[in-house]
Amino acid sequence: MSEAAADRHEVCGLLLGEAGRIEAVRPAANVAPDPARHFELDPAVLIAAHRDARAGGARIVGHYHSHPGGLAVPSETDAAWAAPDGGLWLIVGGEAARLWVAEPGQDGRVQFVEALLDIM
């Protein structure tokens, strides 16, 4: 969270683990054309994480990103780009971090459901 709070650009990365449990994070460069307003994970980090998972490593269960100067809730842009696949979205905004699950909504679009974030 301190990295996200200190950066005026959105920070981002991958959440690794198993269903319902985040065991590690893998930071990624934000390669979006406008990183102060949007995020796009560095594809090389994403490909490496998939390769690691296929080799028996932790699998990708979601990703994290920040909303500099904003709230820790999914934005309209997040909803437009999200896949309703049950993936975890950890969003950092202000002094808070909140965890969301991207689920199928009744209209076929993504619906974000807040999940318990228990840091051990």
N, CA, C and O atoms as CSV, one atom per row, in Angstrom:
chain,resi,resn,atom,element,x,y,z
A,1,MET,N,N,0.816,-1.195,0.000
A,1,MET,CA,C,0.000,0.000,0.000
A,1,MET,C,C,0.855,1.252,0.000
A,1,MET,O,O,0.463,2.270,-0.569
A,2,SER,N,N,2.012,1.190,0.627
A,2,SER,CA,C,2.854,2.388,0.673
A,2,SER,C,C,3.342,2.757,-0.721
A,2,SER,O,O,3.452,3.941,-1.041
A,3,GLU,N,N,3.639,1.754,-1.562
A,3,GLU,CA,C,4.051,2.026,-2.941
A,3,GLU,C,C,2.932,2.733,-3.695
A,3,GLU,O,O,3.180,3.700,-4.415
A,4,ALA,N,N,1.708,2.256,-3.534
A,4,ALA,CA,C,0.573,2.853,-4.234
A,4,ALA,C,C,0.311,4.270,-3.757
A,4,ALA,O,O,0.001,5.147,-4.564
A,5,ALA,N,N,0.430,4.505,-2.459
A,5,ALA,CA,C,0.166,5.835,-1.916
A,5,ALA,C,C,1.206,6.848,-2.360
A,5,ALA,O,O,0.907,8.037,-2.476
A,6,ALA,N,N,2.414,6.393,-2.607
A,6,ALA,CA,C,3.502,7.305,-2.958
A,6,ALA,C,C,3.577,7.608,-4.449
A,6,ALA,O,O,4.336,8.490,-4.852
A,7,ASP,N,N,2.824,6.914,-5.266
A,7,ASP,CA,C,2.943,7.056,-6.719
A,7,ASP,C,C,1.722,7.766,-7.287
A,7,ASP,O,O,0.591,7.420,-6.946
A,8,ARG,N,N,1.939,8.749,-8.146
A,8,ARG,CA,C,0.808,9.445,-8.771
A,8,ARG,C,C,0.247,8.653,-9.948
A,8,ARG,O,O,-0.828,8.975,-10.455
A,9,HIS,N,N,0.964,7.623,-10.385
A,9,HIS,CA,C,0.475,6.720,-11.426
A,9,HIS,C,C,-0.151,5.498,-10.770
A,9,HIS,O,O,0.173,5.154,-9.634
A,10,GLU,N,N,-1.042,4.853,-11.493
A,10,GLU,CA,C,-1.611,3.612,-10.980
A,10,GLU,C,C,-0.515,2.548,-10.956
A,10,GLU,O,O,0.176,2.334,-11.951
A,11,VAL,N,N,-0.366,1.891,-9.818
A,11,VAL,CA,C,0.551,0.755,-9.725
A,11,VAL,C,C,-0.280,-0.508,-9.933
A,11,VAL,O,O,-1.485,-0.513,-9.681
A,12,CYS,N,N,0.365,-1.572,-10.392
A,12,CYS,CA,C,-0.399,-2.778,-10.678
A,12,CYS,C,C,0.487,-4.011,-10.577
A,12,CYS,O,O,1.715,-3.921,-10.560
A,13,GLY,N,N,-0.159,-5.146,-10.512
A,13,GLY,CA,C,0.552,-6.406,-10.452
A,13,GLY,C,C,-0.422,-7.560,-10.355
A,13,GLY,O,O,-1.637,-7.378,-10.428
A,14,LEU,N,N,0.125,-8.739,-10.191
A,14,LEU,CA,C,-0.662,-9.967,-10.159
A,14,LEU,C,C,-0.807,-10.493,-8.742
A,14,LEU,O,O,0.080,-10.321,-7.905
A,15,LEU,N,N,-1.935,-11.135,-8.486
A,15,LEU,CA,C,-2.181,-11.849,-7.238
A,15,LEU,C,C,-2.023,-13.331,-7.549
A,15,LEU,O,O,-2.656,-13.846,-8.470
A,16,LEU,N,N,-1.189,-14.007,-6.794
A,16,LEU,CA,C,-0.897,-15.420,-7.035
A,16,LEU,C,C,-1.355,-16.257,-5.856
A,16,LEU,O,O,-1.300,-15.801,-4.714
A,17,GLY,N,N,-1.803,-17.469,-6.117
A,17,GLY,CA,C,-2.210,-18.357,-5.035
A,17,GLY,C,C,-3.138,-19.442,-5.522
A,17,GLY,O,O,-2.904,-20.065,-6.558
A,18,GLU,N,N,-4.194,-19.659,-4.763
A,18,GLU,CA,C,-5.204,-20.651,-5.108
A,18,GLU,C,C,-6.559,-20.036,-4.804
A,18,GLU,O,O,-6.632,-18.964,-4.203
A,19,ALA,N,N,-7.615,-20.691,-5.205
A,19,ALA,CA,C,-8.960,-20.134,-5.065
A,19,ALA,C,C,-9.200,-19.612,-3.649
A,19,ALA,O,O,-9.073,-20.348,-2.670
A,20,GLY,N,N,-9.544,-18.345,-3.561
A,20,GLY,CA,C,-9.877,-17.749,-2.280
A,20,GLY,C,C,-8.699,-17.399,-1.398
A,20,GLY,O,O,-8.895,-16.930,-0.277
A,21,ARG,N,N,-7.482,-17.612,-1.866
A,21,ARG,CA,C,-6.316,-17.353,-1.020
A,21,ARG,C,C,-5.191,-16.740,-1.849
A,21,ARG,O,O,-4.718,-17.338,-2.815
A,22,ILE,N,N,-4.778,-15.556,-1.461
A,22,ILE,CA,C,-3.660,-14.881,-2.107
A,22,ILE,C,C,-2.407,-15.230,-1.317
A,22,ILE,O,O,-2.324,-14.952,-0.121
A,23,GLU,N,N,-1.435,-15.838,-1.986
A,23,GLU,CA,C,-0.209,-16.257,-1.311
A,23,GLU,C,C,0.973,-15.362,-1.633
A,23,GLU,O,O,1.934,-15.303,-0.865
A,24,ALA,N,N,0.914,-14.665,-2.761
A,24,ALA,CA,C,2.027,-13.803,-3.171
A,24,ALA,C,C,1.523,-12.770,-4.165
A,24,ALA,O,O,0.463,-12.928,-4.771
A,25,VAL,N,N,2.292,-11.726,-4.315
A,25,VAL,CA,C,2.014,-10.727,-5.346
A,25,VAL,C,C,3.232,-10.625,-6.251
A,25,VAL,O,O,4.364,-10.846,-5.822
A,26,ARG,N,N,2.983,-10.292,-7.491
A,26,ARG,CA,C,4.066,-10.086,-8.456
A,26,ARG,C,C,3.849,-8.708,-9.078
A,26,ARG,O,O,2.960,-8.539,-9.912
A,27,PRO,N,N,4.653,-7.727,-8.679
A,27,PRO,CA,C,4.508,-6.386,-9.261
A,27,PRO,C,C,4.754,-6.414,-10.765
A,27,PRO,O,O,5.527,-7.227,-11.272
A,28,ALA,N,N,4.082,-5.511,-11.460
A,28,ALA,CA,C,4.259,-5.376,-12.908
A,28,ALA,C,C,4.322,-3.896,-13.247
A,28,ALA,O,O,3.702,-3.066,-12.582
A,29,ALA,N,N,5.066,-3.584,-14.271
A,29,ALA,CA,C,5.083,-2.205,-14.753
A,29,ALA,C,C,3.713,-1.880,-15.337
A,29,ALA,O,O,3.064,-2.729,-15.948
A,30,ASN,N,N,3.290,-0.647,-15.141
A,30,ASN,CA,C,2.059,-0.161,-15.749
A,30,ASN,C,C,2.434,0.410,-17.113
A,30,ASN,O,O,3.063,1.465,-17.196
A,31,VAL,N,N,2.051,-0.282,-18.176
A,31,VAL,CA,C,2.429,0.136,-19.526
A,31,VAL,C,C,1.293,0.868,-20.245
A,31,VAL,O,O,1.340,1.028,-21.465
A,32,ALA,N,N,0.287,1.307,-19.513
A,32,ALA,CA,C,-0.822,2.053,-20.119
A,32,ALA,C,C,-0.319,3.370,-20.700
A,32,ALA,O,O,0.602,3.973,-20.149
A,33,PRO,N,N,-0.906,3.825,-21.801
A,33,PRO,CA,C,-0.506,5.112,-22.375
A,33,PRO,C,C,-0.696,6.284,-21.408
A,33,PRO,O,O,0.051,7.260,-21.467
A,34,ASP,N,N,-1.690,6.194,-20.521
A,34,ASP,CA,C,-1.954,7.248,-19.534
A,34,ASP,C,C,-1.973,6.608,-18.142
A,34,ASP,O,O,-3.047,6.407,-17.574
A,35,PRO,N,N,-0.795,6.284,-17.583
A,35,PRO,CA,C,-0.740,5.525,-16.327
A,35,PRO,C,C,-1.267,6.276,-15.106
A,35,PRO,O,O,-1.460,5.668,-14.053
A,36,ALA,N,N,-1.500,7.565,-15.221
A,36,ALA,CA,C,-2.088,8.306,-14.106
A,36,ALA,C,C,-3.587,8.031,-14.000
A,36,ALA,O,O,-4.184,8.255,-12.947
A,37,ARG,N,N,-4.196,7.549,-15.080
A,37,ARG,CA,C,-5.646,7.342,-15.095
A,37,ARG,C,C,-6.064,5.894,-15.361
A,37,ARG,O,O,-7.207,5.519,-15.096
A,38,HIS,N,N,-5.149,5.089,-15.879
A,38,HIS,CA,C,-5.483,3.712,-16.244
A,38,HIS,C,C,-4.304,2.798,-15.928
A,38,HIS,O,O,-3.190,3.260,-15.681
A,39,PHE,N,N,-4.569,1.500,-15.940
A,39,PHE,CA,C,-3.460,0.567,-15.786
A,39,PHE,C,C,-3.544,-0.505,-16.859
A,39,PHE,O,O,-4.621,-0.888,-17.316
A,40,GLU,N,N,-2.377,-0.966,-17.237
A,40,GLU,CA,C,-2.248,-2.095,-18.153
A,40,GLU,C,C,-1.006,-2.857,-17.717
A,40,GLU,O,O,0.102,-2.320,-17.732
A,41,LEU,N,N,-1.199,-4.108,-17.330
A,41,LEU,CA,C,-0.083,-4.931,-16.868
A,41,LEU,C,C,0.925,-5.163,-17.984
A,41,LEU,O,O,0.552,-5.367,-19.140
A,42,ASP,N,N,2.194,-5.131,-17.632
A,42,ASP,CA,C,3.252,-5.465,-18.581
A,42,ASP,C,C,3.025,-6.899,-19.059
A,42,ASP,O,O,3.051,-7.821,-18.244
A,43,PRO,N,N,2.804,-7.113,-20.354
A,43,PRO,CA,C,2.532,-8.465,-20.853
A,43,PRO,C,C,3.637,-9.469,-20.539
A,43,PRO,O,O,3.351,-10.653,-20.365
A,44,ALA,N,N,4.874,-9.032,-20.463
A,44,ALA,CA,C,5.975,-9.955,-20.162
A,44,ALA,C,C,5.813,-10.556,-18.769
A,44,ALA,O,O,6.118,-11.731,-18.565
A,45,VAL,N,N,5.339,-9.769,-17.815
A,45,VAL,CA,C,5.113,-10.269,-16.454
A,45,VAL,C,C,3.967,-11.276,-16.455
A,45,VAL,O,O,4.038,-12.308,-15.789
A,46,LEU,N,N,2.926,-10.973,-17.198
A,46,LEU,CA,C,1.779,-11.870,-17.286
A,46,LEU,C,C,2.170,-13.208,-17.921
A,46,LEU,O,O,1.792,-14.267,-17.422
A,47,ILE,N,N,2.910,-13.159,-18.999
A,47,ILE,CA,C,3.358,-14.387,-19.670
A,47,ILE,C,C,4.260,-15.205,-18.751
A,47,ILE,O,O,4.120,-16.425,-18.673
A,48,ALA,N,N,5.181,-14.546,-18.058
A,48,ALA,CA,C,6.080,-15.254,-17.138
A,48,ALA,C,C,5.299,-15.924,-16.013
A,48,ALA,O,O,5.627,-17.041,-15.612
A,49,ALA,N,N,4.273,-15.256,-15.504
A,49,ALA,CA,C,3.468,-15.838,-14.431
A,49,ALA,C,C,2.702,-17.062,-14.924
A,49,ALA,O,O,2.596,-18.054,-14.204
A,50,HIS,N,N,2.170,-17.003,-16.139
A,50,HIS,CA,C,1.479,-18.171,-16.705
A,50,HIS,C,C,2.455,-19.333,-16.897
A,50,HIS,O,O,2.111,-20.483,-16.624
A,51,ARG,N,N,3.657,-19.038,-17.360
A,51,ARG,CA,C,4.669,-20.094,-17.530
A,51,ARG,C,C,5.031,-20.716,-16.185
A,51,ARG,O,O,5.145,-21.936,-16.072
A,52,ASP,N,N,5.210,-19.883,-15.174
A,52,ASP,CA,C,5.531,-20.391,-13.837
A,52,ASP,C,C,4.416,-21.294,-13.316
A,52,ASP,O,O,4.685,-22.339,-12.724
A,53,ALA,N,N,3.162,-20.889,-13.538
A,53,ALA,CA,C,2.027,-21.690,-13.075
A,53,ALA,C,C,1.992,-23.042,-13.788
A,53,ALA,O,O,1.741,-24.069,-13.157
A,54,ARG,N,N,2.241,-23.045,-15.090
A,54,ARG,CA,C,2.259,-24.311,-15.839
A,54,ARG,C,C,3.381,-25.227,-15.369
A,54,ARG,O,O,3.280,-26.448,-15.490
A,55,ALA,N,N,4.443,-24.646,-14.835
A,55,ALA,CA,C,5.579,-25.436,-14.339
A,55,ALA,C,C,5.381,-25.864,-12.883
A,55,ALA,O,O,6.296,-26.411,-12.269
A,56,GLY,N,N,4.196,-25.617,-12.333
A,56,GLY,CA,C,3.898,-26.046,-10.971
A,56,GLY,C,C,3.910,-24.945,-9.941
A,56,GLY,O,O,3.699,-25.215,-8.759
A,57,GLY,N,N,4.147,-23.725,-10.343
A,57,GLY,CA,C,4.147,-22.597,-9.415
A,57,GLY,C,C,2.735,-22.120,-9.108
A,57,GLY,O,O,1.749,-22.686,-9.580
A,58,ALA,N,N,2.668,-21.084,-8.320
A,58,ALA,CA,C,1.373,-20.515,-7.942
A,58,ALA,C,C,0.652,-19.994,-9.181
A,58,ALA,O,O,1.276,-19.480,-10.109
A,59,ARG,N,N,-0.666,-20.134,-9.181
A,59,ARG,CA,C,-1.421,-19.669,-10.339
A,59,ARG,C,C,-1.935,-18.249,-10.108
A,59,ARG,O,O,-2.002,-17.771,-8.975
A,60,ILE,N,N,-2.288,-17.603,-11.183
A,60,ILE,CA,C,-2.828,-16.242,-11.113
A,60,ILE,C,C,-4.279,-16.331,-10.656
A,60,ILE,O,O,-5.093,-17.009,-11.282
A,61,VAL,N,N,-4.601,-15.640,-9.557
A,61,VAL,CA,C,-5.978,-15.615,-9.061
A,61,VAL,C,C,-6.605,-14.236,-9.225
A,61,VAL,O,O,-7.794,-14.057,-8.964
A,62,GLY,N,N,-5.817,-13.274,-9.652
A,62,GLY,CA,C,-6.343,-11.931,-9.857
A,62,GLY,C,C,-5.218,-10.942,-10.025
A,62,GLY,O,O,-4.087,-11.305,-10.351
A,63,HIS,N,N,-5.542,-9.703,-9.800
A,63,HIS,CA,C,-4.534,-8.652,-9.925
A,63,HIS,C,C,-4.850,-7.530,-8.948
A,63,HIS,O,O,-5.927,-7.484,-8.355
A,64,TYR,N,N,-3.899,-6.638,-8.798
A,64,TYR,CA,C,-4.123,-5.459,-7.963
A,64,TYR,C,C,-3.773,-4.218,-8.762
A,64,TYR,O,O,-2.973,-4.260,-9.696
A,65,HIS,N,N,-4.388,-3.119,-8.376
A,65,HIS,CA,C,-4.020,-1.822,-8.934
A,65,HIS,C,C,-4.479,-0.737,-7.975
A,65,HIS,O,O,-5.260,-0.986,-7.057
A,66,SER,N,N,-3.986,0.458,-8.203
A,66,SER,CA,C,-4.328,1.569,-7.320
A,66,SER,C,C,-5.159,2.601,-8.059
A,66,SER,O,O,-5.169,2.669,-9.288
A,67,HIS,N,N,-5.853,3.398,-7.266
A,67,HIS,CA,C,-6.584,4.559,-7.760
A,67,HIS,C,C,-5.992,5.780,-7.058
A,67,HIS,O,O,-6.493,6.189,-6.010
A,68,PRO,N,N,-4.931,6.368,-7.619
A,68,PRO,CA,C,-4.299,7.529,-6.969
A,68,PRO,C,C,-5.312,8.660,-6.787
A,68,PRO,O,O,-5.935,9.114,-7.747
A,69,GLY,N,N,-5.459,9.093,-5.575
A,69,GLY,CA,C,-6.401,10.167,-5.284
A,69,GLY,C,C,-7.851,9.733,-5.349
A,69,GLY,O,O,-8.747,10.571,-5.248
A,70,GLY,N,N,-8.105,8.445,-5.516
A,70,GLY,CA,C,-9.475,7.947,-5.626
A,70,GLY,C,C,-9.805,6.956,-4.531
A,70,GLY,O,O,-9.069,6.805,-3.556
A,71,LEU,N,N,-10.914,6.294,-4.710
A,71,LEU,CA,C,-11.401,5.336,-3.724
A,71,LEU,C,C,-11.029,3.910,-4.119
A,71,LEU,O,O,-10.727,3.634,-5.280
A,72,ALA,N,N,-11.054,3.027,-3.156
A,72,ALA,CA,C,-10.705,1.618,-3.371
A,72,ALA,C,C,-11.922,0.825,-3.841
A,72,ALA,O,O,-12.230,-0.242,-3.309
A,73,VAL,N,N,-12.604,1.365,-4.842
A,73,VAL,CA,C,-13.772,0.707,-5.428
A,73,VAL,C,C,-13.570,0.616,-6.938
A,73,VAL,O,O,-12.888,1.463,-7.515
A,74,PRO,N,N,-14.145,-0.388,-7.587
A,74,PRO,CA,C,-13.992,-0.507,-9.035
A,74,PRO,C,C,-14.585,0.707,-9.756
A,74,PRO,O,O,-15.675,1.173,-9.425
A,75,SER,N,N,-13.858,1.195,-10.725
A,75,SER,CA,C,-14.321,2.335,-11.517
A,75,SER,C,C,-15.148,1.838,-12.704
A,75,SER,O,O,-15.240,0.635,-12.949
A,76,GLU,N,N,-15.745,2.777,-13.431
A,76,GLU,CA,C,-16.471,2.408,-14.648
A,76,GLU,C,C,-15.517,1.770,-15.660
A,76,GLU,O,O,-15.888,0.832,-16.366
A,77,THR,N,N,-14.290,2.285,-15.726
A,77,THR,CA,C,-13.293,1.703,-16.628
A,77,THR,C,C,-12.958,0.278,-16.203
A,77,THR,O,O,-12.839,-0.609,-17.048
A,78,ASP,N,N,-12.803,0.052,-14.897
A,78,ASP,CA,C,-12.551,-1.306,-14.398
A,78,ASP,C,C,-13.670,-2.243,-14.854
A,78,ASP,O,O,-13.408,-3.343,-15.340
A,79,ALA,N,N,-14.914,-1.800,-14.693
A,79,ALA,CA,C,-16.057,-2.634,-15.066
A,79,ALA,C,C,-16.087,-2.906,-16.568
A,79,ALA,O,O,-16.443,-4.004,-16.997
A,80,ALA,N,N,-15.717,-1.913,-17.360
A,80,ALA,CA,C,-15.735,-2.082,-18.815
A,80,ALA,C,C,-14.689,-3.090,-19.287
A,80,ALA,O,O,-14.908,-3.792,-20.274
A,81,TRP,N,N,-13.560,-3.166,-18.593
A,81,TRP,CA,C,-12.465,-4.042,-19.016
A,81,TRP,C,C,-12.445,-5.385,-18.292
A,81,TRP,O,O,-11.716,-6.289,-18.701
A,82,ALA,N,N,-13.219,-5.529,-17.242
A,82,ALA,CA,C,-13.178,-6.754,-16.433
A,82,ALA,C,C,-13.898,-7.910,-17.119
A,82,ALA,O,O,-14.887,-7.718,-17.826
A,83,ALA,N,N,-13.386,-9.096,-16.895
A,83,ALA,CA,C,-14.061,-10.323,-17.329
A,83,ALA,C,C,-14.790,-10.890,-16.118
A,83,ALA,O,O,-14.215,-10.949,-15.031
A,84,PRO,N,N,-16.040,-11.306,-16.280
A,84,PRO,CA,C,-16.787,-11.868,-15.152
A,84,PRO,C,C,-16.380,-13.323,-14.903
A,84,PRO,O,O,-17.176,-14.246,-15.075
A,85,ASP,N,N,-15.122,-13.502,-14.495
A,85,ASP,CA,C,-14.533,-14.838,-14.409
A,85,ASP,C,C,-14.213,-15.297,-12.990
A,85,ASP,O,O,-13.545,-16.314,-12.804
A,86,GLY,N,N,-14.680,-14.558,-11.995
A,86,GLY,CA,C,-14.382,-14.924,-10.616
A,86,GLY,C,C,-13.019,-14.473,-10.148
A,86,GLY,O,O,-12.597,-14.812,-9.042
A,87,GLY,N,N,-12.319,-13.707,-10.979
A,87,GLY,CA,C,-10.999,-13.207,-10.607
A,87,GLY,C,C,-11.068,-12.184,-9.484
A,87,GLY,O,O,-12.059,-11.471,-9.330
A,88,LEU,N,N,-9.997,-12.128,-8.706
A,88,LEU,CA,C,-9.912,-11.178,-7.599
A,88,LEU,C,C,-9.337,-9.854,-8.081
A,88,LEU,O,O,-8.408,-9.827,-8.888
A,89,TRP,N,N,-9.884,-8.781,-7.589
A,89,TRP,CA,C,-9.413,-7.423,-7.870
A,89,TRP,C,C,-9.116,-6.767,-6.528
A,89,TRP,O,O,-10.035,-6.462,-5.769
A,90,LEU,N,N,-7.859,-6.552,-6.238
A,90,LEU,CA,C,-7.458,-5.826,-5.036
A,90,LEU,C,C,-7.197,-4.388,-5.471
A,90,LEU,O,O,-6.307,-4.126,-6.280
A,91,ILE,N,N,-7.974,-3.467,-4.931
A,91,ILE,CA,C,-7.859,-2.062,-5.326
A,91,ILE,C,C,-7.442,-1.248,-4.115
A,91,ILE,O,O,-8.036,-1.347,-3.041
A,92,VAL,N,N,-6.407,-0.439,-4.311
A,92,VAL,CA,C,-5.894,0.438,-3.262
A,92,VAL,C,C,-6.269,1.862,-3.633
A,92,VAL,O,O,-6.012,2.315,-4.748
A,93,GLY,N,N,-6.879,2.560,-2.688
A,93,GLY,CA,C,-7.243,3.956,-2.912
A,93,GLY,C,C,-7.263,4.685,-1.592
A,93,GLY,O,O,-7.793,4.176,-0.605
A,94,GLY,N,N,-6.690,5.873,-1.563
A,94,GLY,CA,C,-6.607,6.603,-0.301
A,94,GLY,C,C,-5.796,5.798,0.694
A,94,GLY,O,O,-4.670,5.394,0.405
A,95,GLU,N,N,-6.355,5.572,1.841
A,95,GLU,CA,C,-5.681,4.810,2.896
A,95,GLU,C,C,-6.245,3.397,3.026
A,95,GLU,O,O,-6.001,2.722,4.026
A,96,ALA,N,N,-6.997,2.947,2.021
A,96,ALA,CA,C,-7.673,1.657,2.132
A,96,ALA,C,C,-7.291,0.720,0.995
A,96,ALA,O,O,-6.905,1.146,-0.093
A,97,ALA,N,N,-7.413,-0.557,1.282
A,97,ALA,CA,C,-7.302,-1.602,0.264
A,97,ALA,C,C,-8.542,-2.473,0.417
A,97,ALA,O,O,-8.871,-2.917,1.517
A,98,ARG,N,N,-9.225,-2.712,-0.703
A,98,ARG,CA,C,-10.439,-3.527,-0.666
A,98,ARG,C,C,-10.351,-4.588,-1.752
A,98,ARG,O,O,-9.787,-4.361,-2.823
A,99,LEU,N,N,-10.916,-5.741,-1.455
A,99,LEU,CA,C,-10.865,-6.883,-2.358
A,99,LEU,C,C,-12.239,-7.103,-2.980
A,99,LEU,O,O,-13.261,-7.067,-2.295
A,100,TRP,N,N,-12.245,-7.332,-4.284
A,100,TRP,CA,C,-13.475,-7.523,-5.041
A,100,TRP,C,C,-13.363,-8.786,-5.889
A,100,TRP,O,O,-12.269,-9.177,-6.297
A,101,VAL,N,N,-14.504,-9.417,-6.149
A,101,VAL,CA,C,-14.571,-10.569,-7.046
A,101,VAL,C,C,-15.389,-10.149,-8.261
A,101,VAL,O,O,-16.489,-9.613,-8.120
A,102,ALA,N,N,-14.855,-10.393,-9.451
A,102,ALA,CA,C,-15.549,-10.064,-10.699
A,102,ALA,C,C,-16.431,-11.246,-11.090
A,102,ALA,O,O,-15.936,-12.279,-11.542
A,103,GLU,N,N,-17.737,-11.086,-10.912
A,103,GLU,CA,C,-18.683,-12.165,-11.182
A,103,GLU,C,C,-19.630,-11.770,-12.308
A,103,GLU,O,O,-19.770,-10.587,-12.619
A,104,PRO,N,N,-20.281,-12.758,-12.920
A,104,PRO,CA,C,-21.259,-12.426,-13.958
A,104,PRO,C,C,-22.471,-11.718,-13.348
A,104,PRO,O,O,-23.032,-12.172,-12.351
A,105,GLY,N,N,-22.859,-10.614,-13.956
A,105,GLY,CA,C,-24.063,-9.907,-13.528
A,105,GLY,C,C,-25.263,-10.406,-14.318
A,105,GLY,O,O,-25.113,-11.182,-15.262
A,106,GLN,N,N,-26.445,-9.964,-13.935
A,106,GLN,CA,C,-27.661,-10.413,-14.611
A,106,GLN,C,C,-27.734,-9.936,-16.054
A,106,GLN,O,O,-28.379,-10.574,-16.886
A,107,ASP,N,N,-27.078,-8.820,-16.358
A,107,ASP,CA,C,-27.126,-8.269,-17.716
A,107,ASP,C,C,-25.975,-8.770,-18.590
A,107,ASP,O,O,-25.782,-8.278,-19.701
A,108,GLY,N,N,-25.207,-9.749,-18.091
A,108,GLY,CA,C,-24.083,-10.283,-18.842
A,108,GLY,C,C,-22.792,-9.523,-18.630
A,108,GLY,O,O,-21.723,-9.979,-19.038
A,109,ARG,N,N,-22.882,-8.371,-17.994
A,109,ARG,CA,C,-21.681,-7.593,-17.688
A,109,ARG,C,C,-21.130,-8.033,-16.341
A,109,ARG,O,O,-21.751,-8.817,-15.624
A,110,VAL,N,N,-19.970,-7.520,-16.016
A,110,VAL,CA,C,-19.345,-7.873,-14.747
A,110,VAL,C,C,-20.070,-7.191,-13.587
A,110,VAL,O,O,-20.554,-6.065,-13.700
A,111,GLN,N,N,-20.123,-7.903,-12.491
A,111,GLN,CA,C,-20.637,-7.366,-11.234
A,111,GLN,C,C,-19.543,-7.582,-10.204
A,111,GLN,O,O,-19.081,-8.707,-10.013
A,112,PHE,N,N,-19.127,-6.515,-9.541
A,112,PHE,CA,C,-18.095,-6.641,-8.516
A,112,PHE,C,C,-18.757,-6.876,-7.164
A,112,PHE,O,O,-19.634,-6.119,-6.746
A,113,VAL,N,N,-18.327,-7.929,-6.492
A,113,VAL,CA,C,-18.835,-8.265,-5.167
A,113,VAL,C,C,-17.668,-8.153,-4.204
A,113,VAL,O,O,-16.616,-8.755,-4.417
A,114,GLU,N,N,-17.857,-7.379,-3.141
A,114,GLU,CA,C,-16.756,-7.212,-2.193
A,114,GLU,C,C,-16.522,-8.510,-1.430
A,114,GLU,O,O,-17.465,-9.202,-1.046
A,115,ALA,N,N,-15.259,-8.822,-1.220
A,115,ALA,CA,C,-14.851,-10.033,-0.510
A,115,ALA,C,C,-14.072,-9.641,0.741
A,115,ALA,O,O,-13.568,-8.523,0.845
A,116,LEU,N,N,-13.982,-10.548,1.662
A,116,LEU,CA,C,-13.237,-10.323,2.894
A,116,LEU,C,C,-11.747,-10.292,2.592
A,116,LEU,O,O,-11.216,-11.197,1.949
A,117,LEU,N,N,-11.088,-9.263,3.052
A,117,LEU,CA,C,-9.637,-9.152,2.920
A,117,LEU,C,C,-9.056,-9.306,4.313
A,117,LEU,O,O,-9.127,-8.388,5.129
A,118,ASP,N,N,-8.486,-10.459,4.580
A,118,ASP,CA,C,-7.916,-10.779,5.884
A,118,ASP,C,C,-6.413,-10.934,5.701
A,118,ASP,O,O,-5.952,-11.941,5.163
A,119,ILE,N,N,-5.652,-9.947,6.142
A,119,ILE,CA,C,-4.202,-9.965,5.964
A,119,ILE,C,C,-3.565,-10.632,7.168
A,119,ILE,O,O,-3.770,-10.214,8.307
A,120,MET,N,N,-2.790,-11.672,6.903
A,120,MET,CA,C,-2.153,-12.417,7.998
A,120,MET,C,C,-0.672,-12.171,8.014
A,120,MET,O,O,0.035,-12.713,8.864
